[in-house]
Amino acid sequence: MSVTPWLWVIFTVIAAGSQTLRNAMQKELTATLGTVGATHVRFLFGMPFAIVFLFTILAVSGETMILPQGKALAWTMLGGLGQIAATALMLAAMRLRSFVVATALTKIEPLWVAVFGLVFLGDALSTGTGLAILVATGGVLVMSWPKQAAEGSAGWSWQPALLGMASGALFGVAAIGYRGGIIALDHPNFVVGASSILVTGLVFQTAILTAYLLIMDRDNLRAIFRAWRPSLFAGFMGAFASQFWFLAFAVESAARVRTLALVEILFAQLISRRLFQQNLASREAIGIGLIVIGVIMLLNL
């Protein structure tokens, strides 16, 4: 199936904007459901929408779904586990830092994705792509670096920084796992293949976290269902964002997709100002500027 070269850009920007809205909803839900509960929302309430998306695509295209097996299933499960852990760490970081800075902390991810993609999937990087990733990641570091760098300085804790960076690494594992699953499935229609891997991943993630909460915290599971109205919107936005992430992974290397995904920080800044009344410091503005330069470099390769 032929693909327009710039289509991955559209997929990625739509995914980044949708994910920012989803993250904002999850940040609000963390206060009532806790980190694990808010993490589960994106999977439990996102899965039905993803299934609807898949069967709509199948009906329109006339294609048949291929169930992931063997290598494709293993890659997808790796991506699913990485995403669960990454989301939990990201929400924990958001409880300790502002929404936009916590979002930025996770976005060192492109470096991890570039390394993992090269080692495990053979996604080679050009010199220009590598430079764009470094410039954009430098912007992330400028944004998230402590105002008082000395360890133990008043008002600063390394905990949110470590949580954010660990989250970024695990999001990198998730991106590589899902792209690996899509490549291994090798469906002739990339839309059907990407959607099939998405549904498989969400079913697996929902089963894992539901089983965990049934055993460890049934009250939290009941609380999730009681909060179904805001959770439903978060689930829909999560499934919608994931649909476009997976489409992007199907047609472009994970490193390029996740570098362009840094535009999410710009969207997060808009959300942060409007919903959480959190203003941007001058140093954070410089960091965003570097991210924008890196993204522009990437798009002009």
SULRAQUI-V727378 format. One line per field, one symbol per residue. phi: phi as a letter, one per 30 degrees, with the letter a starting at -180 (. if undefined). burial: I if it has 16 or more other C-alpha atoms within 10 Angstrom, else O. A space follows every 50 residues. Layout:
BEGIN
phi->???
burial->???
END
This chain:
BEGIN
phi->.dbdecddddeddddddddddddddddddedcciddddddedddcdeddd ddeddddddddidcdcddbhdddddddddddddedddddddddddcbded ddddedcdeedddddddddcciddcddddddddddddedddddcdddcdd diddibbdedddddddddddddeddddddddddddhddcddddddddede dddddddddddddddcadddddddddcdddddddddddddddededdddd cbdddddddddddeddddddddddcchcdcddddddddddddddddeddc d
burial->OOOOOOOIIOIIIIIIIIIIIIIIIIIIIIOOIIIIIIIIIIIIIIIIII IOIIIOIIOOOOOOIOOIOOOIIIIIIIIIIIIIIIIIIIIIIIIOIIII IIIIIIIIIIIIIIIIIIOOIOIOIOOOIIOIIIIIIIIIIIIIIIOOOO OOOOOOIOOIIOIIIIIIIIIIIIIIIIIIIIIIIIIOOIIIIIIIIIII IIIIIIOOIIOOIOOOOOOIIOOIOOOOOOIIIIIIIIIIIIIIIIIIII IIIIIIIIIIIIIIIIIIIIIIOOOOOOOIOOOIIOIIIIIIIIIOIIOO O
END
